[in-house]
Amino acid sequence: MQDTHYLRSALAPRSVAVIGATDRRGALGRDVFANLLAGGFKGRIDAVNPKYSSVQGQPCVPSLMALVQPPDLAIAVAPARTLPGLVAEAGACGVPSVLVLSAGFAEIGPEGKRLQDEMVSAARRHNVRLIGPNGLGILRPSIGLNATFARTSARAGSVALVSQSGALAAALLDYAWAAGFGFSSVIATGDGSDVGFAELLDFLAMDSETRSIALYVEGVHNARLFLSALRAAAGFKPVVVLKAGRHTVGSGAALSHTGAMAGNDRVWDAALRRSGAIRIREYDQLLAASETLSSGRMPKGSRLAIVTNGGGPGVLAADAVADQGAVLAELSQQGRTALDAILPPTWSHANPVDVVGDADPQRLARAFEIIAADPDNDGVLVLFCPTVHASAEQAARALLGPVTATRKPVVLAWLGEQDAARGREVFKEAGLPALASPEHGVEAFAFLAQHVRNRELRLQLPAPVDPAPAGSRPLDIGAARQIVEAVRSSGRNVLGEDEAKAVLAACGIEVAQGKLATGPAQARELAEQMGFPIVLKVRAEGLAHKSEVGGVLLSMKTAEEVALGFELIRERVEKRAPQARFTGVLVQKMIARPHGRELIVGIVRDPSFGPVLTFGMGGIAVEVVSDSALALPPLNRVLATDLIDRTRVARMLADFRGMPAVDPNRLIDALLRVSELACELPCLRELDINPLMADEHGMIALDARVVVDDRAIAPDAAYSHLAIHPYPKSLERELRLNDGTRLLLRPIRPEDVEAEQRFVARLSPRTLYLRLHAPVRELSVEQLIRFTQIDYDREMALIALDLEQEPAQIRAIGRYTRLADGERAEFGVTVEDSWQGRGLGHVMMEALENCGRERRVTEIFGYVLKENDSMRRMMLARGYVAHREEDDSHVIRFALALRVRPAGQGACAA
């Protein structure tokens, strides 16, 4: 019942035609056609060129129109100026996909960009998908497809490579062939004028031949689409990313500390972490990491045991363990005893386990078996150096059986070249990755451990409710927007400290209140009203950081000191920042928090990913200390905790040198409030809370800075300023059934995991069977996470919540998931047995349909068992059209064409 992915015709075609195939030496068309013929493609190959009747011994036709049957994939190697017309012709002939290898488009300047735009426009008019232009091409080794001009082909394997660089892909193909490495697909995207990373990831995530995905990325056109697809793919299989352009030269100075701390490459780190992908930083790691991750064996933790026949390699590996963030496992007493029985007395008696240089292959294999069976490690690295007692090939063959027998991940590193290469070849022939250095061996295990950590983070079960800590202040986004609007109306984009603190206070963050004094007498009067000691802070337009001009004076103990301090700050601004306009001094009661830790919390807008949150150690030396972590909003409590834990200052937040621990719930609450600001104020360009003073009593913002621009004051319905769609609160509304019963209709949240579990437990076996088409009694943890932690961009799940019960109970769930084309969506609706027959199913369907219309879904469909009479009747009553499924006579496919609402009209609710 699965719809075939619309890119299958391009990436796994049954027939291809080369437009521009030729015999002319040095021509791209000659090389591409030769590679197709040499690759042993299992489908039909046609040559298209009006200048020839045959090419390389194959018949040639003058145009696509002359073919008896249109190919799945047309490969264009013709001159750029002809491509708009050729793409239109392909569409008219019914060709679904065109791979454009020709250059001469956007990369050469405005004229090339015009040609590229014309080509893309022709493709869209004729429903054709384009890959390229200016790319290396596509390989699908399992079907013998080599639609590239690469010098080297590819072996079949389980790793898919997607690269924005054709040159890098060609180099990796050459390396992989020599190393015996294979691919499920190789796709060089070229300029990515139409099909990009997001759609390719969607295809590969569901591709049965692909077990891991490797990406080479230089940049993305649409960060939200990319992250959405990346997160979905990483939920199915490991994804490794090599991101180029890590150092940005010539970036402008940021106004805030947060802006200076959050470089674009660190934002990429945060984005990839959030998606569950593994980032690597070196070219030669890309295939090694992908191959290791495609093995399917994953560790339960990060404890690594090392078995070696040489002390030196073991020491190097142990050093690398610390560098890679793994843990050197302790040997269990049972393991030590077993090793004592088979090893010479001179063995290392610790991890790394040195079996001694005179070990024969059998001793190495027996030691490995003992370590692999030891419960105190999560994986094993075997290091071997050729000796007179054992060749590399002999050692490898002795290890083959025990390595394949264990369920633990095993990394094999055979050190050396001439003899060691023979041992590595033994492992390669058995489908096992084999490396050549201790450091790369440890690195490979670290990739496995990182993938598991990423997966565990995604599988964290949030609490059933997400309440604010007792005593926390209400959040008033409307008031925050009014403050920002007033500042913008005055022609300013930098809020004064008092205005910035007012924004924070409106969002429920406690602030150190201050009042603006425009003269020394007023400053004196305000200080006497507040009580001493007093802090004075400069307020001046055009001044980035107060401390740079000496604009902060602490511990003013008398009214006279305050008056003199006012004059001193004014003089300093005039001398040290003559370009700034002095407007006064903020008078503030000095806050005494003897157990306080100075933190920084901030927001900065990244050009690719939008708002980014930062957290770390605060104070005036924040950029020197450089202790911070980044995350993309929106946050929940699990993600906020992870953000805190990734900093060094996190260790100071517990009991520390006689100071009681910081209240973790209040710190998390402050991060969630700042995350809410990032979501609800698109015009927010930068925000600093520095310092945010934290102690056992709570949090208080001692200083704040906010910079805005002329973007919208409120988000649009899709929260398009964010890279990740937040919870769509606007969809919440009250439901009233025919009998007057009231329920709350809202999108599902991660915190609903226990409520969903209870809902499923209350369903009868028949209801579960009718919904899932299989006998199911309960959902696994992975399923619960998958059903509650949804991507609101690509799917929607609405629940009908009975608030009369404590805790609240789910009575019905309706969900849809978009297909890869983004235009069609498959739905499913489940109503609790005791609530069936009350009109709730109709209400849920109507809500799903309206939501789909609002989000540009053109067709919504679902599969219904023939025996499900009530669902069939409801579908027909709602105007759905029934279609019989040829591959399953027990189900009926019901589909409804949706009339899409113009953007901005209506709401996703019934």
Phi, psi and omega in degrees: 000004181277130176289137178293135181297137186292346177268359181299325179297332180273320190263339176219062187287158174262346178206147181223153173226137180256112178274111184106013175300142185205164172263356188290124181298142179083352181274143179299321181298328178291313183294317182294315181294322178296318178296321178298314181293319183288336185286345181075038181304135186276356179251195182274139178240126178240143173257136181232115177192121183294349183273347188228152170260343174210151179223123178051040177081006180247146177301146181230136179250158185285336183203167176299328180299334183278352179284143179294322182224135180293143179283160172295322185225126171259132180252116186259119175235024181275168178303146186304322186296338182269349190293319178305316179292321180293322178294319177298319178296318179301316179296319180296331180275352181091018176281122185280336188218142177230127174260116184257109179265345182298148173259181178101027181247228188302336184290345182260354178127194187302319181294319176294323178296321178297316178298318180297316179299320178296320181295315180296320179298318178297320179297317182290325178296327186253012176062040180252139175260135183251137167244126185112202004277186172061043179241174179280325179126202188227140170235140172224084190302328184296336178248011178073021182273119172232083181263059181222173169248026177289150179286331185244139176272198183221145171280158175287140179200200186241006180256131175260131178249126174237123187227137172281347180250119175293323181296317179295319178298318180296319179294319179293324176298317180296315179296315184295323180297316180293328183272357181075024184268141183240162183232149168277321177208150168231124184229117174259115191283342185061223182285349178060043184293335181229282179285128181235194183305317187301311182290324178294321177296319178301318179295311186290331178299326181261000184283120184292340180276349185255125178252339173209158186235133177244129180242136166251117189238131172256327178184165179232146180280326184225101186297323182294313179299318181298309182294322179299313180291322181295316179296319179295315181295318181293341175286341181258323185204159181297139176235126180249135184234126169255109182259121179269167180075046184286337183245120181265123181262136173080018178289144183292155179290135179277150180286330186252163172299320181301316180298322180289331183277338189253076175290160185300325181292324176292328176293319175301318176304312181296319181294316181291324177297315181298328182278344182092006178277162178254124180264134172242164187237357182231143183306315186283355176276340192300307182285325180298315180294316182297318181294317180298316183289337181281354182294334179090345179271123182239142179284159175274344179204204185242019180274118184250131172256143183238129175244129185215154174257017177209136183294317182302307178302325178296320179295317178300319179294319179297321175299317182294329178302313179295320181296327185270359179079013174271183183235131175284115187293148171273143176281137175288159179298324178297318178294319179299316181297317181295322179290322177303327184286339184242346185254155176299157180302339184274006180296166192290341180057025179196175175263124007293142179273106180267111182279002176081146190296340181270012183294137171271172183302325182293321179296317179299317182293319180293320177297319178300315181301321180293314181293320180296331180274350182289123182288351185270012172226162182249353179188164185230135171250124178253124178248133180225134174244129181302139178223174177291342181273342182200126174281163180297321181292318179298316180297318180297316181294326178293330182275339188306309182298305180300324181293316181287339182281330183279152177268350180284153173291136180234130176249132184244126178230108178260109190275138180120189184232290190296301180285319183298327181299327179293322177293318178297326180295324177301315180292319180300317180296332179272003179079023181250132177297142178222130185248180189234005180212154178299319183296317179293328177296313178296319179301318180298317177295323179297324176299316179299314181296322179294319178299319179294318178299316178300317181295318180295324178296319178293331184267009176296129179270114177293162176298155181297335173229160184234063188283154172286149179302153180303136179085357180287155187273151179293156181259127183233084181296326180301317179294321178298318180296322179297319180296314181296318182296323179295320179295315180295325179295334179275002179087011181253156173238354176249120180284144170293162182302319180295323178289320178297319178292327177295323176298314180296318180298322178296335180263013172087014178261126180294137182231155172280109186288143177218166178229145184277129174247132181261357177208165184296325180294317179294322178299318179297315182295316180296321180297318180295326178290322184280327185095150186264160000283163187237149171248135175247134180227135181292146168234116182210132178286136180090009180251120185285309184228127184299322185293340183290339179246011184069038186271014177231127177238128185255159170056044172287117191259349180223163179296324180295317178299322180295315180296317179293323179297323178300311181296321180297316180296318180298316180296319180297319179296317181297324183275318190264341179217066184298340180284342183278152178255109181290126180242354178147192181229135177274123180260126187219139175294133181288128182270127179255110176233089186300334180257015186286144172248133180275121181239166172234136174229134184205174176226139171220147180266121177270141182296335180265316190252001178076209184299138178229135179265145176228146179217142177177198179284132184258194182107178185288341181260026188302320182285334178283316180294320175054055176240095180207160175228153184241154176207152176270138173283159004276153176257154161240186186293325178295313181292324178295320178296318178298320178300315179296315186294342181274008179248158176289328182294343179303327180290339179275351184276343173278185174306125189214114176049051176084355179266134178295159184293148173292144177292107186293325182295322180288326176293315177299318179300319179298319178295322179293324178293319178293322176300320179297320177300316180299324181286322191262351179237085181301334182282357181285115182266316178213149174214134174234130162246103186208108005267152163263110183276126184236133174212194184292344182267342180145206183236146172215132180276114180274333179212152181207150178218135180226133175238132180236171174223197187268016175290175185301148179279340180225152182286156172281177185299331183266001184049050188292348178281353181255151176281337180234127182293124178281177177300124183279081184300334183295345180275354180288135175198165179275138174256142172232118181280173183301329181270009177091355180296139180250134177226161174261122174264125178203161174295151179288152179233160177303329182289353181273009188300319181287324178296321177293322178298318178295320179300312180296322181295333180276345182287143177288156177305324181292317179299318178297319180295316181295329181278315188261353178062025179200151179288112182228138179254323179210163181265145175287168177300317180299319179293319179298317178297314182299322184279340183251333178261078188262160174266106186295346177285316188257354179207169177212139174227120179252137178240147173258114191252128178268103184277354179288341181265156177230112000286166181301144184244139174281130179254339178202150176226130172235133182218152168226153177230126179292144170285173185299333181284351177077352185257334179249152181219139176263132184250165170207140180227134176228130178241135179303142187309311185289351180253002179286153180081011182246012178087003184290325178298317178298318181297317180294319179296317180298320179295318178296316180298315179296320179295318178298317178301314181298328184259023170068027172279128184264339178215136176239133185217162178205159180255127184237131176296142181301329182280355181273078187298317184295321179291320178299316180298318181295319180299313180295322179295332182269005175090012179287148179259131182272137177229132178282142179265119182294326184272358179206103184285354183271352184235159175236135177266117177256130183227147178226126174282129182259133174275111187289133177285147171302147182306135175091353180259144175077183179214157183279059178211157180285000000 
